[in-house]
Amino acid sequence: MIRLIAVVVALAVALPAAAEVRVAATTTSMAMLARTVGGEAVAVTTMAPPDRDAHYLQAKPSMIRALRRADLVVAVGAELEVGWLPAAIRNAANPAIRPGQEGYFEAAAQVELTGTYQRADRAMGDVHPSGDPHVNLDPVRMAKVAEALAARLAQLEPAAADAFRRRAAEFGKQVEQRLPGWQERVSDSPGVVAFHKDINYLMHRLEVPIRGYLEPKPGIAPSASHLKGLIGDLKARATGVILRHPYHPPAPVRKVAEATGWRTAAIPLDPELGADAQAYFALIEAYVAAIAGER
């Protein structure tokens, strides 16, 4: 018996550990996609919490530690993380994850973007010259990103390539099945008002008109004169819903809602920490329910 146990232990030590791609994701949406596509073949760390605006974070030691150990960075891209990710990558001293390397992946680079600019300056607000980076709220674009991510993961872990592609295809299939129902439920919506220009892709996908923004320019705090003009425009329309994220200040939303009778809803931009595909679909469901007046 002792000899048998010794043999089993020796074999266990000799067998290689299961390969695992270490992923550092910038947001919970990107972490969700990496987890969904990668399955048990990935270990995912999320650098930006869902209750913070990823535009305005700063590089932190925890981010640098995650990047130093990472085999793959999964970022939103299109300058969304420009204020902190490049600095964090430099300080991590991990050549494999630098932009242009196999270990660096941007979601925005995998799909067509809207809202591009030939030039941009601060007078235009916090704009992104490469285009609107908020692809996470468009399930169709996310499905395309999932396919591209599966291909990148396959380069890093070829033995799991078929599983990566299968999971990405399943995610896309679920999006295809759910989208018609979402569109049908909001088909009679008079429209929405957004706080920031980060729900455009979702509203376009749902075919819901955007009637205005609380920010006069992206990243610029709502002014009294801008809100006055917005209130005047909304009073002439059927009442829809004003959407904000929990980190947006509620006072401007409340002011416009009280003056116009429009409903309000505070919904996160990204799913919860540790989210899977079902949690992501639940986030989209929350937007649909709010627009349809079901919540």
ZADO-1210 file (C-alpha; in nm, 4 decimals, padded with zeros to 6 digits):
<atoms>
<atom x="00.0000" y="00.0000" z="00.0000" code="MET" pos="1"/>
<atom x="00.2841" y="00.2378" z="00.0884" code="ILE" pos="2"/>
<atom x="00.4513" y="00.1692" z="-00.2460" code="ARG" pos="3"/>
<atom x="00.1212" y="00.2322" z="-00.4312" code="LEU" pos="4"/>
<atom x="00.0728" y="00.5673" z="-00.2571" code="ILE" pos="5"/>
<atom x="00.4299" y="00.6635" z="-00.3411" code="ALA" pos="6"/>
<atom x="00.3757" y="00.5828" z="-00.7075" code="VAL" pos="7"/>
<atom x="00.0509" y="00.7869" z="-00.7199" code="VAL" pos="8"/>
<atom x="00.2201" y="01.0849" z="-00.5558" code="VAL" pos="9"/>
<atom x="00.5131" y="01.0622" z="-00.7973" code="ALA" pos="10"/>
<atom x="00.2814" y="01.0575" z="-01.0977" code="LEU" pos="11"/>
<atom x="00.0859" y="01.3542" z="-00.9656" code="ALA" pos="12"/>
<atom x="00.4054" y="01.5542" z="-00.9275" code="VAL" pos="13"/>
<atom x="00.5227" y="01.4541" z="-01.2758" code="ALA" pos="14"/>
<atom x="00.2001" y="01.5618" z="-01.4500" code="LEU" pos="15"/>
<atom x="00.2081" y="01.9242" z="-01.5723" code="PRO" pos="16"/>
<atom x="-00.0392" y="02.1672" z="-01.4150" code="ALA" pos="17"/>
<atom x="-00.3311" y="02.2727" z="-01.6298" code="ALA" pos="18"/>
<atom x="-00.2320" y="02.5683" z="-01.8490" code="ALA" pos="19"/>
<atom x="-00.3961" y="02.8935" z="-01.7446" code="GLU" pos="20"/>
<atom x="-00.3852" y="03.2261" z="-01.9245" code="VAL" pos="21"/>
<atom x="-00.3613" y="03.5096" z="-01.6737" code="ARG" pos="22"/>
<atom x="-00.5814" y="03.7947" z="-01.7939" code="VAL" pos="23"/>
<atom x="-00.5809" y="04.1515" z="-01.6626" code="ALA" pos="24"/>
<atom x="-00.9082" y="04.3137" z="-01.7719" code="ALA" pos="25"/>
<atom x="-00.9570" y="04.6874" z="-01.7441" code="THR" pos="26"/>
<atom x="-01.3325" y="04.6821" z="-01.6705" code="THR" pos="27"/>
<atom x="-01.5882" y="04.4313" z="-01.5489" code="THR" pos="28"/>
<atom x="-01.7362" y="04.4129" z="-01.9003" code="SER" pos="29"/>
<atom x="-01.3998" y="04.3107" z="-02.0404" code="MET" pos="30"/>
<atom x="-01.3492" y="04.0675" z="-01.7511" code="ALA" pos="31"/>
<atom x="-01.6920" y="03.9154" z="-01.8195" code="MET" pos="32"/>
<atom x="-01.6014" y="03.8566" z="-02.1825" code="LEU" pos="33"/>
<atom x="-01.2632" y="03.7052" z="-02.0971" code="ALA" pos="34"/>
<atom x="-01.4273" y="03.4769" z="-01.8422" code="ARG" pos="35"/>
<atom x="-01.7071" y="03.3800" z="-02.0803" code="THR" pos="36"/>
<atom x="-01.4750" y="03.2963" z="-02.3697" code="VAL" pos="37"/>
<atom x="-01.1851" y="03.1601" z="-02.1688" code="GLY" pos="38"/>
<atom x="-01.3712" y="02.9396" z="-01.9235" code="GLY" pos="39"/>
<atom x="-01.1458" y="02.7374" z="-01.6941" code="GLU" pos="40"/>
<atom x="-00.8432" y="02.8105" z="-01.9104" code="ALA" pos="41"/>
<atom x="-00.8170" y="03.1702" z="-01.7847" code="VAL" pos="42"/>
<atom x="-00.7656" y="03.3429" z="-01.4514" code="ALA" pos="43"/>
<atom x="-00.9106" y="03.6941" z="-01.4713" code="VAL" pos="44"/>
<atom x="-00.8259" y="03.9998" z="-01.2632" code="THR" pos="45"/>
<atom x="-01.0375" y="04.3150" z="-01.2988" code="THR" pos="46"/>
<atom x="-00.8530" y="04.6442" z="-01.2568" code="MET" pos="47"/>
<atom x="-01.1379" y="04.8998" z="-01.2624" code="ALA" pos="48"/>
<atom x="-01.4361" y="04.8519" z="-01.0281" code="PRO" pos="49"/>
<atom x="-01.7839" y="04.8883" z="-01.1825" code="PRO" pos="50"/>
<atom x="-01.8819" y="05.1753" z="-00.9507" code="ASP" pos="51"/>
<atom x="-01.6096" y="05.4064" z="-01.0829" code="ARG" pos="52"/>
<atom x="-01.5838" y="05.5951" z="-01.4119" code="ASP" pos="53"/>
<atom x="-01.3011" y="05.4244" z="-01.6024" code="ALA" pos="54"/>
<atom x="-01.2188" y="05.7541" z="-01.7763" code="HIS" pos="55"/>
<atom x="-01.0837" y="05.9092" z="-01.4586" code="TYR" pos="56"/>
<atom x="-00.8962" y="05.6370" z="-01.2711" code="LEU" pos="57"/>
<atom x="-00.5295" y="05.6560" z="-01.1784" code="GLN" pos="58"/>
<atom x="-00.2686" y="05.3827" z="-01.1986" code="ALA" pos="59"/>
<atom x="-00.2557" y="05.1966" z="-00.8666" code="LYS" pos="60"/>
<atom x="-00.0138" y="04.9389" z="-00.7239" code="PRO" pos="61"/>
<atom x="-00.2811" y="04.6682" z="-00.7489" code="SER" pos="62"/>
<atom x="-00.3154" y="04.7354" z="-01.1232" code="MET" pos="63"/>
<atom x="00.0600" y="04.7206" z="-01.1735" code="ILE" pos="64"/>
<atom x="00.0826" y="04.3906" z="-00.9851" code="ARG" pos="65"/>
<atom x="-00.1923" y="04.2400" z="-01.1997" code="ALA" pos="66"/>
<atom x="-00.0220" y="04.3592" z="-01.5190" code="LEU" pos="67"/>
<atom x="00.3173" y="04.2315" z="-01.4099" code="ARG" pos="68"/>
<atom x="00.1760" y="03.8780" z="-01.3781" code="ARG" pos="69"/>
<atom x="-00.0516" y="03.8944" z="-01.6836" code="ALA" pos="70"/>
<atom x="-00.0194" y="03.7002" z="-02.0063" code="ASP" pos="71"/>
<atom x="-00.2933" y="03.9101" z="-02.1686" code="LEU" pos="72"/>
<atom x="-00.4427" y="04.2554" z="-02.1175" code="VAL" pos="73"/>
<atom x="-00.8040" y="04.2919" z="-02.2302" code="VAL" pos="74"/>
<atom x="-00.8843" y="04.6629" z="-02.2580" code="ALA" pos="75"/>
<atom x="-01.1773" y="04.8595" z="-02.3964" code="VAL" pos="76"/>
<atom x="-00.9453" y="05.0821" z="-02.5971" code="GLY" pos="77"/>
<atom x="-01.0163" y="05.3904" z="-02.8113" code="ALA" pos="78"/>
<atom x="-00.8504" y="05.6073" z="-02.5429" code="GLU" pos="79"/>
<atom x="-01.1001" y="05.5094" z="-02.2710" code="LEU" pos="80"/>
<atom x="-00.8210" y="05.4049" z="-02.0316" code="GLU" pos="81"/>
<atom x="-00.5599" y="05.6498" z="-02.1633" code="VAL" pos="82"/>
<atom x="-00.5346" y="05.8298" z="-01.8294" code="GLY" pos="83"/>
<atom x="-00.4027" y="05.5282" z="-01.6392" code="TRP" pos="84"/>
<atom x="-00.3436" y="05.2100" z="-01.8407" code="LEU" pos="85"/>
<atom x="-00.0316" y="05.3174" z="-02.0376" code="PRO" pos="86"/>
<atom x="00.1373" y="05.4314" z="-01.7161" code="ALA" pos="87"/>
<atom x="00.0415" y="05.1108" z="-01.5374" code="ALA" pos="88"/>
<atom x="00.1770" y="04.8971" z="-01.8234" code="ILE" pos="89"/>
<atom x="00.5053" y="05.0894" z="-01.8260" code="ARG" pos="90"/>
<atom x="00.5490" y="05.0436" z="-01.4530" code="ASN" pos="91"/>
<atom x="00.4619" y="04.6739" z="-01.4732" code="ALA" pos="92"/>
<atom x="00.7773" y="04.6100" z="-01.6827" code="ALA" pos="93"/>
<atom x="00.6101" y="04.3221" z="-01.8685" code="ASN" pos="94"/>
<atom x="00.7103" y="04.3463" z="-02.2382" code="PRO" pos="95"/>
<atom x="00.4629" y="04.0746" z="-02.3424" code="ALA" pos="96"/>
<atom x="00.1569" y="04.2936" z="-02.2719" code="ILE" pos="97"/>
<atom x="00.2643" y="04.6168" z="-02.4355" code="ARG" pos="98"/>
<atom x="00.0491" y="04.7556" z="-02.7209" code="PRO" pos="99"/>
<atom x="00.1313" y="04.5793" z="-03.0448" code="GLY" pos="100"/>
<atom x="00.2271" y="04.2578" z="-02.8695" code="GLN" pos="101"/>
<atom x="00.0306" y="03.9322" z="-02.8618" code="GLU" pos="102"/>
<atom x="-00.0497" y="03.9939" z="-02.4969" code="GLY" pos="103"/>
<atom x="-00.2370" y="04.3210" z="-02.5591" code="TYR" pos="104"/>
<atom x="-00.5974" y="04.3194" z="-02.6829" code="PHE" pos="105"/>
<atom x="-00.8406" y="04.6089" z="-02.7342" code="GLU" pos="106"/>
<atom x="-01.2123" y="04.5475" z="-02.7803" code="ALA" pos="107"/>
<atom x="-01.2690" y="04.8737" z="-02.9671" code="ALA" pos="108"/>
<atom x="-01.0123" y="04.7737" z="-03.2295" code="ALA" pos="109"/>
<atom x="-01.2198" y="04.4684" z="-03.3261" code="GLN" pos="110"/>
<atom x="-01.5390" y="04.6507" z="-03.4319" code="VAL" pos="111"/>
<atom x="-01.6506" y="04.9560" z="-03.6240" code="GLU" pos="112"/>
<atom x="-01.6772" y="05.2675" z="-03.4066" code="LEU" pos="113"/>
<atom x="-01.8983" y="05.5717" z="-03.4436" code="THR" pos="114"/>
<atom x="-01.8255" y="05.9267" z="-03.3336" code="GLY" pos="115"/>
<atom x="-01.4762" y="05.9579" z="-03.4794" code="THR" pos="116"/>
<atom x="-01.3099" y="06.3000" z="-03.5069" code="TYR" pos="117"/>
<atom x="-01.0565" y="06.4353" z="-03.7547" code="GLN" pos="118"/>
<atom x="-00.9242" y="06.6481" z="-03.4706" code="ARG" pos="119"/>
<atom x="-01.0086" y="06.6934" z="-03.1047" code="ALA" pos="120"/>
<atom x="-00.9313" y="06.9556" z="-02.8424" code="ASP" pos="121"/>
<atom x="-01.0496" y="07.0362" z="-02.4909" code="ARG" pos="122"/>
<atom x="-01.3053" y="07.2861" z="-02.6231" code="ALA" pos="123"/>
<atom x="-01.5010" y="06.9864" z="-02.7531" code="MET" pos="124"/>
<atom x="-01.5116" y="06.8212" z="-02.4108" code="GLY" pos="125"/>
<atom x="-01.3834" y="06.4755" z="-02.3252" code="ASP" pos="126"/>
<atom x="-01.4069" y="06.3281" z="-02.6739" code="VAL" pos="127"/>
<atom x="-01.2276" y="06.0254" z="-02.8159" code="HIS" pos="128"/>
<atom x="-01.0733" y="06.0922" z="-03.1607" code="PRO" pos="129"/>
<atom x="-01.0696" y="05.7204" z="-03.2469" code="SER" pos="130"/>
<atom x="-01.4443" y="05.6949" z="-03.1860" code="GLY" pos="131"/>
<atom x="-01.6929" y="05.6129" z="-02.9140" code="ASP" pos="132"/>
<atom x="-01.5230" y="05.3476" z="-02.6969" code="PRO" pos="133"/>
<atom x="-01.8340" y="05.2295" z="-02.5101" code="HIS" pos="134"/>
<atom x="-01.8849" y="04.9135" z="-02.7138" code="VAL" pos="135"/>
<atom x="-01.9643" y="04.7152" z="-02.3973" code="ASN" pos="136"/>
<atom x="-02.3308" y="04.8207" z="-02.4066" code="LEU" pos="137"/>
<atom x="-02.3847" y="04.6891" z="-02.7589" code="ASP" pos="138"/>
<atom x="-02.4370" y="04.3121" z="-02.7329" code="PRO" pos="139"/>
<atom x="-02.3840" y="04.2647" z="-03.1075" code="VAL" pos="140"/>
<atom x="-02.0464" y="04.4369" z="-03.1018" code="ARG" pos="141"/>
<atom x="-01.9562" y="04.2432" z="-02.7870" code="MET" pos="142"/>
<atom x="-02.0306" y="03.9183" z="-02.9731" code="ALA" pos="143"/>
<atom x="-01.7859" y="04.0223" z="-03.2457" code="LYS" pos="144"/>
<atom x="-01.5280" y="04.1126" z="-02.9831" code="VAL" pos="145"/>
<atom x="-01.5804" y="03.7685" z="-02.8280" code="ALA" pos="146"/>
<atom x="-01.4885" y="03.6023" z="-03.1587" code="GLU" pos="147"/>
<atom x="-01.1708" y="03.8100" z="-03.1864" code="ALA" pos="148"/>
<atom x="-01.0831" y="03.7414" z="-02.8244" code="LEU" pos="149"/>
<atom x="-01.1249" y="03.3676" z="-02.8821" code="ALA" pos="150"/>
<atom x="-00.8714" y="03.3888" z="-03.1637" code="ALA" pos="151"/>
<atom x="-00.6251" y="03.5796" z="-02.9456" code="ARG" pos="152"/>
<atom x="-00.6617" y="03.3371" z="-02.6561" code="LEU" pos="153"/>
<atom x="-00.6053" y="03.0523" z="-02.9014" code="ALA" pos="154"/>
<atom x="-00.2678" y="03.2027" z="-02.9899" code="GLN" pos="155"/>
<atom x="-00.1711" y="03.1996" z="-02.6233" code="LEU" pos="156"/>
<atom x="-00.3220" y="02.8595" z="-02.5414" code="GLU" pos="157"/>
<atom x="-00.3598" y="02.6573" z="-02.8658" code="PRO" pos="158"/>
<atom x="-00.4765" y="02.3415" z="-02.6873" code="ALA" pos="159"/>
<atom x="-00.7984" y="02.5165" z="-02.5852" code="ALA" pos="160"/>
<atom x="-00.8642" y="02.6905" z="-02.9196" code="ALA" pos="161"/>
<atom x="-01.1778" y="02.4904" z="-03.0037" code="ASP" pos="162"/>
<atom x="-01.3279" y="02.5560" z="-02.6613" code="ALA" pos="163"/>
<atom x="-01.2599" y="02.9293" z="-02.6927" code="PHE" pos="164"/>
<atom x="-01.4313" y="02.9443" z="-03.0323" code="ARG" pos="165"/>
<atom x="-01.7249" y="02.7384" z="-02.9084" code="ARG" pos="166"/>
<atom x="-01.7858" y="02.9643" z="-02.6088" code="ARG" pos="167"/>
<atom x="-01.7618" y="03.2784" z="-02.8229" code="ALA" pos="168"/>
<atom x="-02.0119" y="03.1340" z="-03.0686" code="ALA" pos="169"/>
<atom x="-02.2504" y="03.0462" z="-02.7857" code="GLU" pos="170"/>
<atom x="-02.2318" y="03.4023" z="-02.6537" code="PHE" pos="171"/>
<atom x="-02.3139" y="03.5344" z="-03.0011" code="GLY" pos="172"/>
<atom x="-02.6028" y="03.2898" z="-03.0318" code="LYS" pos="173"/>
<atom x="-02.7535" y="03.4125" z="-02.7058" code="GLN" pos="174"/>
<atom x="-02.7272" y="03.7726" z="-02.8236" code="VAL" pos="175"/>
<atom x="-02.8999" y="03.6817" z="-03.1506" code="GLU" pos="176"/>
<atom x="-03.1823" y="03.5081" z="-02.9640" code="GLN" pos="177"/>
<atom x="-03.2412" y="03.7888" z="-02.7131" code="ARG" pos="178"/>
<atom x="-03.2119" y="04.0959" z="-02.9354" code="LEU" pos="179"/>
<atom x="-03.5507" y="04.0787" z="-03.1161" code="PRO" pos="180"/>
<atom x="-03.7362" y="04.0566" z="-02.7851" code="GLY" pos="181"/>
<atom x="-03.5488" y="04.3544" z="-02.6438" code="TRP" pos="182"/>
<atom x="-03.6205" y="04.5604" z="-02.9537" code="GLN" pos="183"/>
<atom x="-03.9890" y="04.4682" z="-02.9472" code="GLU" pos="184"/>
<atom x="-04.0323" y="04.5741" z="-02.5854" code="ARG" pos="185"/>
<atom x="-03.8948" y="04.9250" z="-02.6475" code="VAL" pos="186"/>
<atom x="-04.0475" y="04.9764" z="-02.9905" code="SER" pos="187"/>
<atom x="-04.2986" y="05.2341" z="-02.8603" code="ASP" pos="188"/>
<atom x="-04.0497" y="05.4313" z="-02.6499" code="SER" pos="189"/>
<atom x="-04.0639" y="05.8101" z="-02.6980" code="PRO" pos="190"/>
<atom x="-03.6920" y="05.8202" z="-02.6295" code="GLY" pos="191"/>
<atom x="-03.4308" y="05.8659" z="-02.3608" code="VAL" pos="192"/>
<atom x="-03.2086" y="06.1360" z="-02.2202" code="VAL" pos="193"/>
<atom x="-02.8583" y="06.0277" z="-02.1196" code="ALA" pos="194"/>
<atom x="-02.6196" y="06.1876" z="-01.8755" code="PHE" pos="195"/>
<atom x="-02.3083" y="06.1119" z="-02.0843" code="HIS" pos="196"/>
<atom x="-02.2550" y="05.9902" z="-02.4400" code="LYS" pos="197"/>
<atom x="-02.1912" y="05.6308" z="-02.3380" code="ASP" pos="198"/>
<atom x="-02.5206" y="05.4589" z="-02.4204" code="ILE" pos="199"/>
<atom x="-02.5304" y="05.5547" z="-02.7878" code="ASN" pos="200"/>
<atom x="-02.4473" y="05.2095" z="-02.9234" code="TYR" pos="201"/>
<atom x="-02.7170" y="05.0421" z="-02.7160" code="LEU" pos="202"/>
<atom x="-02.9843" y="05.2961" z="-02.8099" code="MET" pos="203"/>
<atom x="-02.8956" y="05.2617" z="-03.1773" code="HIS" pos="204"/>
<atom x="-02.9130" y="04.8820" z="-03.1492" code="ARG" pos="205"/>
<atom x="-03.2526" y="04.9029" z="-02.9772" code="LEU" pos="206"/>
<atom x="-03.3686" y="05.1719" z="-03.2252" code="GLU" pos="207"/>
<atom x="-03.4551" y="05.4092" z="-02.9396" code="VAL" pos="208"/>
<atom x="-03.4073" y="05.7838" z="-03.0059" code="PRO" pos="209"/>
<atom x="-03.1804" y="05.9882" z="-02.7791" code="ILE" pos="210"/>
<atom x="-03.3501" y="06.3193" z="-02.7052" code="ARG" pos="211"/>
<atom x="-03.0571" y="06.4885" z="-02.5359" code="GLY" pos="212"/>
<atom x="-02.7745" y="06.4714" z="-02.2828" code="TYR" pos="213"/>
<atom x="-02.7404" y="06.6286" z="-01.9417" code="LEU" pos="214"/>
<atom x="-02.3771" y="06.7117" z="-02.0124" code="GLU" pos="215"/>
<atom x="-02.3513" y="07.0027" z="-02.2586" code="PRO" pos="216"/>
<atom x="-02.0320" y="06.8399" z="-02.3881" code="LYS" pos="217"/>
<atom x="-01.8825" y="06.5020" z="-02.2974" code="PRO" pos="218"/>
<atom x="-01.7240" y="06.5184" z="-01.9536" code="GLY" pos="219"/>
<atom x="-01.8443" y="06.8757" z="-01.8877" code="ILE" pos="220"/>
<atom x="-02.0726" y="06.9163" z="-01.5842" code="ALA" pos="221"/>
<atom x="-02.4328" y="07.0166" z="-01.6600" code="PRO" pos="222"/>
<atom x="-02.4794" y="07.3938" z="-01.6529" code="SER" pos="223"/>
<atom x="-02.7966" y="07.5812" z="-01.5554" code="ALA" pos="224"/>
<atom x="-02.8346" y="07.7256" z="-01.9052" code="SER" pos="225"/>
<atom x="-02.7929" y="07.3876" z="-02.0716" code="HIS" pos="226"/>
<atom x="-03.0457" y="07.2221" z="-01.8408" code="LEU" pos="227"/>
<atom x="-03.2925" y="07.5041" z="-01.9045" code="LYS" pos="228"/>
<atom x="-03.2714" y="07.4475" z="-02.2789" code="GLY" pos="229"/>
<atom x="-03.3000" y="07.0716" z="-02.2366" code="LEU" pos="230"/>
<atom x="-03.6086" y="07.1101" z="-02.0172" code="ILE" pos="231"/>
<atom x="-03.7709" y="07.3289" z="-02.2813" code="GLY" pos="232"/>
<atom x="-03.7090" y="07.0670" z="-02.5497" code="ASP" pos="233"/>
<atom x="-03.8381" y="06.7792" z="-02.3379" code="LEU" pos="234"/>
<atom x="-04.1591" y="06.9524" z="-02.2337" code="LYS" pos="235"/>
<atom x="-04.2701" y="06.9412" z="-02.5944" code="ALA" pos="236"/>
<atom x="-04.2289" y="06.5612" z="-02.6114" code="ARG" pos="237"/>
<atom x="-04.4006" y="06.2570" z="-02.4712" code="ALA" pos="238"/>
<atom x="-04.2356" y="06.1498" z="-02.1471" code="THR" pos="239"/>
<atom x="-03.9527" y="05.9014" z="-02.1711" code="GLY" pos="240"/>
<atom x="-03.6744" y="05.8152" z="-01.9264" code="VAL" pos="241"/>
<atom x="-03.3594" y="05.9927" z="-01.8111" code="ILE" pos="242"/>
<atom x="-03.0730" y="05.7474" z="-01.7690" code="LEU" pos="243"/>
<atom x="-02.7674" y="05.7940" z="-01.5505" code="ARG" pos="244"/>
<atom x="-02.5047" y="05.5712" z="-01.3925" code="HIS" pos="245"/>
<atom x="-02.4778" y="05.5458" z="-01.0128" code="PRO" pos="246"/>
<atom x="-02.1568" y="05.7540" z="-01.0069" code="TYR" pos="247"/>
<atom x="-02.3264" y="06.0460" z="-01.1863" code="HIS" pos="248"/>
<atom x="-02.4582" y="06.3249" z="-00.9592" code="PRO" pos="249"/>
<atom x="-02.8354" y="06.2886" z="-00.9117" code="PRO" pos="250"/>
<atom x="-02.9205" y="06.6590" z="-00.8693" code="ALA" pos="251"/>
<atom x="-02.9246" y="06.7552" z="-01.2421" code="PRO" pos="252"/>
<atom x="-03.1321" y="06.4464" z="-01.3216" code="VAL" pos="253"/>
<atom x="-03.3786" y="06.5301" z="-01.0475" code="ARG" pos="254"/>
<atom x="-03.4092" y="06.8910" z="-01.1681" code="LYS" pos="255"/>
<atom x="-03.4919" y="06.7901" z="-01.5253" code="VAL" pos="256"/>
<atom x="-03.7274" y="06.5126" z="-01.4159" code="ALA" pos="257"/>
<atom x="-03.9258" y="06.7385" z="-01.1822" code="GLU" pos="258"/>
<atom x="-03.9602" y="07.0041" z="-01.4508" code="ALA" pos="259"/>
<atom x="-04.0664" y="06.7662" z="-01.7289" code="THR" pos="260"/>
<atom x="-04.2321" y="06.4645" z="-01.5665" code="GLY" pos="261"/>
<atom x="-03.9791" y="06.2304" z="-01.7282" code="TRP" pos="262"/>
<atom x="-03.8988" y="05.9107" z="-01.5398" code="ARG" pos="263"/>
<atom x="-03.5468" y="05.8417" z="-01.4125" code="THR" pos="264"/>
<atom x="-03.3326" y="05.5307" z="-01.3777" code="ALA" pos="265"/>
<atom x="-02.9817" y="05.4790" z="-01.2406" code="ALA" pos="266"/>
<atom x="-02.8218" y="05.1774" z="-01.4125" code="ILE" pos="267"/>
<atom x="-02.4526" y="05.0793" z="-01.4116" code="PRO" pos="268"/>
<atom x="-02.2429" y="05.1095" z="-01.7242" code="LEU" pos="269"/>
<atom x="-02.0763" y="04.7751" z="-01.6534" code="ASP" pos="270"/>
<atom x="-02.1913" y="04.4532" z="-01.4857" code="PRO" pos="271"/>
<atom x="-02.1007" y="04.3591" z="-01.1305" code="GLU" pos="272"/>
<atom x="-01.7593" y="04.2360" z="-01.0252" code="LEU" pos="273"/>
<atom x="-01.7159" y="03.8698" z="-01.1171" code="GLY" pos="274"/>
<atom x="-02.0003" y="03.8845" z="-01.3685" code="ALA" pos="275"/>
<atom x="-02.0656" y="03.6071" z="-01.6175" code="ASP" pos="276"/>
<atom x="-02.2590" y="03.6285" z="-01.9456" code="ALA" pos="277"/>
<atom x="-02.5928" y="03.5988" z="-01.7687" code="GLN" pos="278"/>
<atom x="-02.5098" y="03.8961" z="-01.5463" code="ALA" pos="279"/>
<atom x="-02.4186" y="04.0947" z="-01.8577" code="TYR" pos="280"/>
<atom x="-02.7501" y="04.0079" z="-02.0205" code="PHE" pos="281"/>
<atom x="-02.9249" y="04.1069" z="-01.6974" code="ALA" pos="282"/>
<atom x="-02.7606" y="04.4499" z="-01.7269" code="LEU" pos="283"/>
<atom x="-02.8941" y="04.4956" z="-02.0803" code="ILE" pos="284"/>
<atom x="-03.2305" y="04.3704" z="-01.9540" code="GLU" pos="285"/>
<atom x="-03.2279" y="04.6456" z="-01.6893" code="ALA" pos="286"/>
<atom x="-03.1870" y="04.9102" z="-01.9601" code="TYR" pos="287"/>
<atom x="-03.4656" y="04.7578" z="-02.1688" code="VAL" pos="288"/>
<atom x="-03.7012" y="04.7457" z="-01.8691" code="ALA" pos="289"/>
<atom x="-03.6304" y="05.1077" z="-01.7799" code="ALA" pos="290"/>
<atom x="-03.6838" y="05.2303" z="-02.1352" code="ILE" pos="291"/>
<atom x="-04.0037" y="05.0269" z="-02.1678" code="ALA" pos="292"/>
<atom x="-04.1381" y="05.1675" z="-01.8399" code="GLY" pos="293"/>
<atom x="-04.1404" y="04.8249" z="-01.6741" code="GLU" pos="294"/>
<atom x="-03.9414" y="04.9418" z="-01.3699" code="ARG" pos="295"/>
</atoms>
